Amino acid sequence: MKKYIKNSISRLVPFVLLAALSSSCSKDFLEADPLSFYEPETTFSTESGLQATLALCDKQLRNNYIHYGYSGVSVPIGTEYLFSDMAQYGKTDTGSNIADYANTIVPTTDYRRDAGGEHLYLGFLWTEAYTGIKNANTVLTYIDRVTTLTEDVKRKYIGQAYFHRAYRYLNLVYQFGDIPLITKILEVPKQSYYSTKKEAIIEMITADMEKAVEWVPEQAKIGYVGMISKGACRQLLIKCYLASGRFADAEAQANILINQSGYALVQNTLGIFDPGGNPTAWPITRNVIWDLHRPENKVIAANTEAILIAPNGGAQSFLAFSSMRIFGPNWNDANLITPDGKTAAPRFPSNDKTNYNAKYDYQRAIGRGIGTISGSYYSQHPMWVVNGVEDKVDLRHNSTVGNWVNMENLKYAPGAGGSATWAGQNFRMKDASGKLLAQDSIRDWYDFPHYKIFYHDVVAEANPAANDFQGATAGASAHMYIYRLAETYLLRAEARFYQGNVSGAAQDVNVVRTRAKASQMYTTVTIGDICAERGRELYMEEWRNVELKRISHCLALSGKADEWGNTYNKDTWDKQSGKDATGGSYWWQRIVHYTLYNKYPAGIAIKPGVKFYSMDKRNNYWPIPYRLAIEPNIKGQLSQNFGYDGYDAGVKVWDKWQDAVDDESKI
């Protein structure tokens, strides 16, 4: 069995806050006598200090997916999907401008409170990324003071720190564009930063990752799943090469990772078989896709596909992922009614002896969703069409084996508000006359990949007195994939596509499809086909918004056309605004073609009074947060993104990362 890092670390090391501002007071009576002094030179003069800081970096990776304190209603990874083609904000009862992003995403948004349970995590993603960068820089700044390290061990730690810094920066430049580059820990706060061009940052982290791939050992020598290995470094280097326009280099690295690094796609069932929350109501036929995504199976030795895992399991985790609650539809809402006007899906807790019938206990089977992040229509149907066929044989879209839930698969329940007339019949969106029975089809009615969002909390399920079975029906603490080999094939498909090798790209996509037992295969692919396959395979794993922006950049660098025949200029693809359907980036074209933003499609039911969903081309990047970054930087000037208040094309921006690094020590 593989060893993996537990989420609690035995030694928490304090860290230096970089560029933090604090107000001081000259009143002597406010100056407390410290009980002890924190001295980084002492803390980080030992190998254990470096190890603890890197362990903190490893642990923080999961924070980008879930976050303690707000995980019951929304999560950071959800924001990545709201700014993509695969999802929209589903809680239509929250406010009239719930997703009016074209107008509400502005630099002065209170980024400090945007993770308050209901809305976006823009500020959280900014601060969490820079926290990870700070911790990586701590290792890089102080490692030369640890004199007991061999050269190989020293290089391993440096390479792992490079990974953590590069991972954060690559995400940041596609979320926020040109940003401040920070590479070291300073002795005093710095308030005179200027932005660095995203291309320059990509150049720097690519060079760093080339060293990391050379210096960090393979997983077999690392010993623990969840620590950064050579395979994880190589996967990130592939993305850096793609972002740099070095497509042949990206393909070469993917070849090594696929053919020479000891990884292989899982082709058969593995590990334990979890039959699901209620096999009576929702039976699972054991299959490779189901087993591959059981959290317990992600960390075992038989899983030859896992490249990097974020461990998040056990009693000491404290970070339950309410995956079924957040990403599952609100199927038991009063807005779903039977054709004769009864509540369609009454709740049947297992301690209700009068009305309970296991056949209709969908709470245990599929969770009690509230539809915070609801799947777009594209993600439910068009994304699965290959060769003109919606491939329902594909195990990832297959309801017969139990992996995929179609709303029509659920059955009306008798009693407790249900209708005896319709008991046992399948849910329906409309009655025979065409009247909508699902009165809010954004939040209450959408199909979803059960195998991805089902996390089985057997501890909570065993407690019938639990409040509404939250633990059993909302989600659980669970290990998460960061990188898998399936993505490597799709990254190589990209690299081949940009070089004009569309048949080779199709072969890579088909490798992933073959494992999923899909009935339809490609003979040639567009970039849209590759993006669709990423959506099918990597839902809730990839940072969908970041990856679409990266692919937009790659398309502009390659000069290749998208599936609609559009080509993009590398100097202007991310500098446009407006809500019209023409122009913009490739990300924007996917928003135009595949989402509800800026349109009100026929047949979509939504509660009255809700201002519909809007997006602007300028939302290609989120604005640089005023209060978190611009306002405290009183001696410098950060560049605001195109289209937002404060944008000024004449502001000084570092074109070379070396110049930004040279300026760092100038206070």
N, C-alpha and C positions, 0 to 999 in steps of 0.2 A: 504494500500500500504506500502511496506517495505521502510524504510528510508535507504539511502545509502550515503557514504562519497562522497562529491564533491572533484574534483581533486585539486582544489586550497585550500590551508589551510591558515587560517587567520593569523597565526603567524609562520614565518619561524625562526627556532632556529639555530644559527651557531653551528658547532660541531668541536670537537678536531680531527685533522688529526693524525691517528696512523701510526707510522713507516714511516712518510713522510720525505723525505730528501729535504733540501734546502741549497743552498750555501749562506754563509754570507759574508759581506764585512766590513772591519774595518774602512773604510773612514768615518770620523765623519759627513762630509757634506751629506752623503747618508742616515743618520739615521734620519728619519722623526719624528716629534713630533706627537704622536698619538692623535687623537681627543677623543678617548675613549678606554677603555680596555675591552676585552672580558674575563670574568671570569666564567668558567664553574660552579664553586662552587655556584655562585649567580644564574646563569641561571637555573640550575637544582636543585635548592632548593625549587622549587614550583611544584605543581602537573601539572600545565599548561605546564611547560617545558617538563615534561615526556610525557604528552599527545601529544604535538607537535612532539616530536621525534618519538613516535610510529606511529603517523599519517604519518610521512615521510616514515617510514618503510613500512607501508601499501601501500602508493602511489608508492613506488619503485618496488613493485611486477610487475606492468604492464610493467616496463622498460625492463624486460627480454623477452617480447613478441614484443613490438614495442619500437622505440627510436626516439625521436625528432631530426630531422636533416638529417636522412638517410632513413626515412620510405617510400620514394617514389620508391626506387629501391630494397632495401633488409631490413631485420629486424633481430634482434637477434635470435628469435625462428627459423628462417630459417636455421641458422647454425646447430642447433640441428637435423634438418631433413636431411641436406646434409651428416652428419655422421651417417646415418641410412639406413635402407632398403627401405624407402618410397619416397626418392626424390634424385635428382641430380641438380647441378647448371646448369641452362638452358641458360644463356646468352652466347651462343657460339661465339658471335662476340667480346667478351671482350678481349680475348687473346689466344695464342696458347697453353698455359699451364693452362687453366682456372681452372681445378680441378685436377691437378697433385699433390694431397695431400701427396702421399708417399714421394715426394722429396721436396716439398715447405714448408711443416709444420715442421719447425726447431726452436730450442730455440731462435735463434737470429732474427726470424721474427719480423718485427716492429709492435709489438702488440699495440702500441699507436695509430697507424693509420689504423688498420685492419678493422675498421668500416667505411671506407671512401666512402661508397656508393655501391661498387661493390662486395666486397669479404666477408671475414669471420669476425665474431665477437668474436674471441677467447679472445683477450685482453679486450674487453668490458665486456664479461661475467666474467672474472677474477676480474676486478676492480669494477664492479657493485656489485658482490657478497661480496667483502671485504668492500665496502661502506655500504651495508646492515648490515654486521657483526659489523662494527664500530658503527653504530647507535644503534643497539641492545645492544652492550657493554656499550654505553653511559648510557642507562637506568639502566643497571645492576650495573654499577660503582657508580652512584650517587643517586640511589633510597633511600638508607638509610639516606640520608641527608634531605629528605622530611619528616619532623616529624609529619605532619598533617594527614597522611594516616592511615586509619584503616588497620588491618592485612589482611582482605579479599581483599581490594582494592590494597594493596601493592602486594599481591600474584598474583592478576590478571595481573598487569603490568609486574611482573617478568615472569609469564607464557607466556604472549604475546611476550616479548622480547626473551625468550627461543625459541619460535616458529620461529621467524624471523632469529635468529642465526642458528638454526638447519636446517631450510629450505635451507639456503645458503650453509652450510657446506655439507649437503647431496648431493647437486648438484655438488659442487666443487670436492668432493672426487671421483666422477665417471666421471668427466671431466678431472681432473688433477692428481688424485692419491694421493700420500703422499704430504701434503702441510703444510705450517706454521699454527699452531693453535694460535689464538689470542682471549683472553677471557676478556680483560679489557682495559680501557683507561689509558695510561701511561702519566706521567707528562712531560717526554722528549722522543724524538724519540729513538727507539731501532733498532740497526743494527747488532744484533747477534742472529738471529733466526736460528733454525734447524727445519727440517720437522718433522711432527708427522705422524705415521702410520695411514692409512685410517681406519683400524679396531679400533684403539684407539679413533679416532675422532667419529666414529659411536657409540662406547660404551658411550662416554660422552654425545652426543646429545640424545641418547636413554634415559639415566637417566634423562636428563633435560626434555624431552618430557613426561616422566612418571609424573613428578611434574606438568607440564603444564596442562595435562589432568585433574589432580585433582584440580588445582587452577583456571583455566579460566572458566568463566560461559558459559552456553549454549547460543545459538544465541538469544533466546527470551529475555534474560537479557542483552545482549550486546546492542541491540537497533538499530545498524546500520549495514547494509550489507557492507562488505569490511573491517571490523575490525575482528581481530582474535577471533574466538569462540572456545568452547570446541570441537565442531565437527571437525573443521579444525585441531586442535591439535591432535585429535584422528586419523585422516587420516594420518598425518605425523608420528605419533607413529607407526602405522601399517607398514609404509615403513621402519622405523628404525628397527623394530623387524625383518622384512624380511631380511634387510641388515645385521643383527646380527646373522642370522640363527635361530632365536627364532620363528619358524613357528607356533607352537601351540599358543603362545602369540599373534601373529599377527592375527590368526583366531579368537581368543577370542575378541580382540578389534574390529575386523570387525563385529562380531556378535552384539556387543553392538551398534555400529554405524548404522547398518542396522535395528535392531529390537527394540532398546530401546531409540533412540535419537530424534525421531520426524521427521525423514526424510523419504521420499518415492519417488520411481521413478515416474516421470510424465507419466501418461498413456494416457492422452487425450489432445486435443488441449487446449491451454491456452493463456490468454492475448490477445493482439491485433493481427490481421492478416495483415501482410504486403504481398500484392499480387505480390511483386517483382518490378523490375525496368521497365519492359515493358511486361505486360500480353499478349499483342498481339503477340509478337515475342516468348515469353517464358512463357507460362501460368503455374501457380502453383496451384495444387489441395491441399487445406489446409490439413495438417496432423500434427501429434504430433511432429515428428522430425523437421520439418520446424519451427513450433512455438517455440520449445524448444531452438532453436539456434537464434531466433531473439533477438538482443541485448537488446531491451526494455523489453523483457519478462524474462530476466535473473535476474532481481532485484525485481520482484513483489512477493507478498505474496503467490500467487498460485503456484509459482515454489518451490515445496517441495523437489526438488532434489539438488538445489544449496547449497553447503557447504561453499565455499569461492569464492567470486567474486572480480575481480579487476575493480572497477568502472572507466569508461573512456567515459563519454558522456557529451553532452551539449556544450554550447558556450565557456566555460572556460577550456575545455579539452586540447586543443593545440596539442594533439597527435592523429592525424588521422592515421588509420591503412589502408595502401594501399593494402588491402588483395586481391582484385580482380586483381589489377595491378601486384602484385608480384607473386601470386600463380596461376593465370590464364594463359592459353596458349596464345601465340602471334598469335591468329587466324586470325587477319587482316593483317598479314605480306605479303609482296610481294612474299615470298617463297611458299605461298599457291596459286595454280593456278588451273583454270578449265581445263578439258581435251582439250579444243581448245586454250589454251595458254593465257587466260585472267586472270586478278587478281580475285581471288575467293571471297574476302571479302572486298569490298571497304567500306570506312567509310561513314556513313550517319548521320552527325550531324542533329539535329532536325530543325535547321534554314536553312537547304538546301531545299528550297521549290521545286526546280526543280526535284531532284532525290529522295527525301525522301519517304520512304514507311515503315510504322511501323512494317510490317511483318518481315523486315530484320534489324531492329534497335537492333542489338545484343549488341551494346555498352551500352545502357541503361539496357538491359535485363541481361547480364552476365558479363559486364565490359570489359574494353579494356586492356587485359592482355599483359604483356611483357615477361612472362615465366621465371622470374628470378629463382624461385624455381619450377622446373618441377617435376611432379609426376613420380615415377618409374613405369616401366611396372608392377612390382609386386603389387604396390598399386592400379593399375587400374583394374587388372583382377585376377591373382592367389590368392591374399589376400582374395578375396570374394568367393572362392570356398570352399564349405562344402559338404561333402558326394559326391564329384565328380561333383557338380553342382555349376556353378557361379550364386549365388543367386541374381537375379535382382528384385525379389519381395521385398527383404529387403529395407525398406524405405530409408536407408542411401546410397543405390546403385541403386535407382529407378529413371529412367528417365521419366517414364510415369507420375508421380506426379510432376516432375520438380525439384526434389532434386539433381539429378545427371545429368551431361551433358556429353553425348558421342559426340565426334567431328562429327560423322555422322548425329547427330540430327540437325546440323546447315545447312542452305540452301544458295545456291549461290544467290547473289543479282544482279539484272540487273542495268545497268547504272553506271556512275562514275567509270569506269574501269572494271566493272563486265561484264559478258557475257550474252546476251539475250538468247542465245541458251540453256544455262544451268540454267537460272533463275528458282528458286523454287525447284530445285532438291537438294538432300542432298549432303553435302560435301563428298568427297572421297579422300583417301590417294593415290590410284593408278588409272590409267586409265585402259581400257579394255585390253591393251597389257601388263600391269604390270609395266608401267613406273610410277615412283614416282611423284605425284603431290605435296606432302608435302616434300619440299626439305630439311627441317631441322625438322625431326620428334621429336627431343628432346625438342626444344623450342616451336615449332608451333603446335604440334599435340599430345595432351594427354587428356584423360578424367579426370574429376575432380568433387568433391563434391560441387555443387553450394550452397547448404544450409549452408556450413561451411564458404565459402569465401565471400558470398554476404552480404555487409554492405550498407544499403540504406541511402544515404545522400540526404534527401529531400530538404534541403536548397540550395545546389549547383544545384540540378536538376531543381529547380524553376528559375534558372538564365540562360537563353539561351545564354547569352553573355560570360559565363564562358569559359576559355581557354580549348578547346577540351573536355569540360564537365569533367574535371579531378575529381572534387568532386563526380559527379554522377557515374562515370565509374571506378574509382580507388578504392574506399572504403570510410570509414568514421570513425569518432570517435565512439567507440562502447564498451560497457561493455564486459568483458571477463571472462570466467570460469577459475578458478585455480583448484578447486576440485569440483567434482560432485559425487553423490552416485553411479552412474553407475560404476565409477572407483573402488569404495569400493567393489562391487561385484567381479570385476576382480582381485583385490588384494586378496580377500578371496579365489578365485579360485586358485591363485598362492599358497597361504599358504596350501591349501588342497592338491594340486598337489605335493608339496615338501614332504608332509607327507604320500604320497601314496594313497590318497583318490581321485582317478581320476574321479569317478562317481559324487562325491560331487562337484568337480571342474567343471565338465560338467554342472551340475545343475545351478551353478552360471553364467556361460557363457550364458546358455540358457535363464536365466532371462533377461539379456540384449538383447538377440536376439528376445525374444518374444515381448518386448516392441517395437522393430523396425519392427515388423510384418514380420520377416524373414520366409521363407518357409522351410528352412533346420535347423535341430537341431542336437546337439551332443549327443551321448550315452557315449562317453569317449573322453578325450582330451589329447593332448601333450602340452608341453610348447610352441610349435610353434602355436598351435591353440589359446592359450591364448594371445600370442603376436599379432596374426592376429586380434583377437577381439579387443584388445587395439587399433590397427591401425584403425579399422573400426569405433570405437566409439569415440576415443579421438584425432583424427587428429587435429593438431594446438592447442591442449590443453596440452597434455602430452609433457614433454621434451623427445622426442623419443630416442635420443642418450643416455641420462642419464638413462632412464628406461631400455634400452637394456643392458647397462653395469651393472646396479644393478641386473637385472635378470641373467646375466652371472655369477655374484658373488654368487647369491643365488643358482644357479645350482651347482656351485663348492662346496658350503657348504653342500648342500643336498645330493650330490652324485648321483642324478637322471640323467638319460640320456635325451638328446634332441631328436627331432623328427628324427634325422638321426642315433641315437644310440651312439652318442659321449658322453663321460663323461669327467669331468674336475677336475683338481687338484687345491685345494684351495690355494696352494702356488705358482703355476706357471701359472694359467689361464690368468694373465695379464702381463706376463713377457716373451713375444715372439716377434720376428720380422720376416720380410720377406713377400713375396707376394704369396707364394704357397698356394694351397687350403687346405692343411692338417694342423691340429693343430689350434693354436690360441684360442681365447675365443669364447663363443657362439655368441657374437656380430659379431666376424669375420666370423663365419660360415654363418650367415645371409647375411653379405656382399658378401661372395663367391656365395651363392645360389641365391640371389634375386636382385643383382644390376649390373650396367654397369662397376663398377670399375674393372680394370685390364683385361677387355675383350672388344671385339668389335663385338657384336652380329650381325648376319646376319639380314638384313631387317631394320636396324636402319640407318636413314639418318642423316648426320651431315655435316656442312660446311667444305669444304676442308681446310687443313692446321691446323686444331685444333688437338692438342695433346690430346689423349683420357684420360679418367678418371682413376686415380690410387689411391690406398689405401694400407697401410701397416699394418701388425698386431700391430706394435708399436703404430699406431694411436688409439689403444684402449684407450690410454690417450693422451691428448695434452701435449706438452712439457711445463715444468715450464718456464714461460717467463723470458728471460735473463735480459732485460732492466727494466722490471717492478718489478722483485723480486730478482733475483740472484745478479745482479751488485750492487744494493744499499746496499745489506746485507754484508757489508765489514768485519764485525767482526764475522760472522758465515758462515755456508755453508748449503744451501738448497740442498736436494737430487733431482737430475734430473731423469726423467723417463727412464725406460729400452729402449734401442735401439737408444736413441738420444745422440748427442755429449754432453759430460759432465757427462754421467752416471757413477757412481762409487758405486759399491755394498758395499764398505767399509766406506762410509760416515756415520757419526753419525746420527741416526734417533731416535726420541723418540718413544719407544714401549708402553709407558703408558702416557695417557693424563695428569695424575696428575704430572708427571715429567715436561712435557711441561709447565703446568701452574705454577709450582714452579719456573721455569727458567725465566718466563716472566718479573719479576720485576728486574732481574739482568741485569743491563745496562753495 
